[in-house]
Amino acid sequence: MESGTSSGSIKRSKIPAFDRIDKAVLDWFTAARGQNMPISGVILKEKALEFAKRFGEDNFKASTGWLDKWKQRHDVSHKKACGESNGVRDEDCD
C-alpha cells in the first residue's frame, strides 16, 4: 500500500435520484424561510410530493429517509424558533 492513501477515505458526492425535486424543494424552502414561515418535516414531504406530481415522477416517495438525506445534503436542521428576533429591525441595532 502506498503511503498517504487509504482505501475508502475519499467521500464522493452522490447526485440524488430525484435531483429536480430536490432542487425545487430547496428553492421553496429558501423562499419560505425568507418569509419566516415555520416549516416542519411533514410540510417538506408534502411539498416534495407536490413537486413530484408536477414533474411526473410517479416513483418518488417522500419517506423519512429521503427527508433525512435531503436535510443532510443541504445542511438543514429543524430548530424551534423562539424569542423576538423577527420583531427587531436592523436599524434599531445600531
Secondary structure, DSSP 8 states (H G I E B T S, - for coil): --TT--TT--------TTHHHHHHHHHHHHHHHHTT----HHHHHHHHHHHHHHTT-TT----HHHHHHHHHHTT-------SSGGG--GGGG-
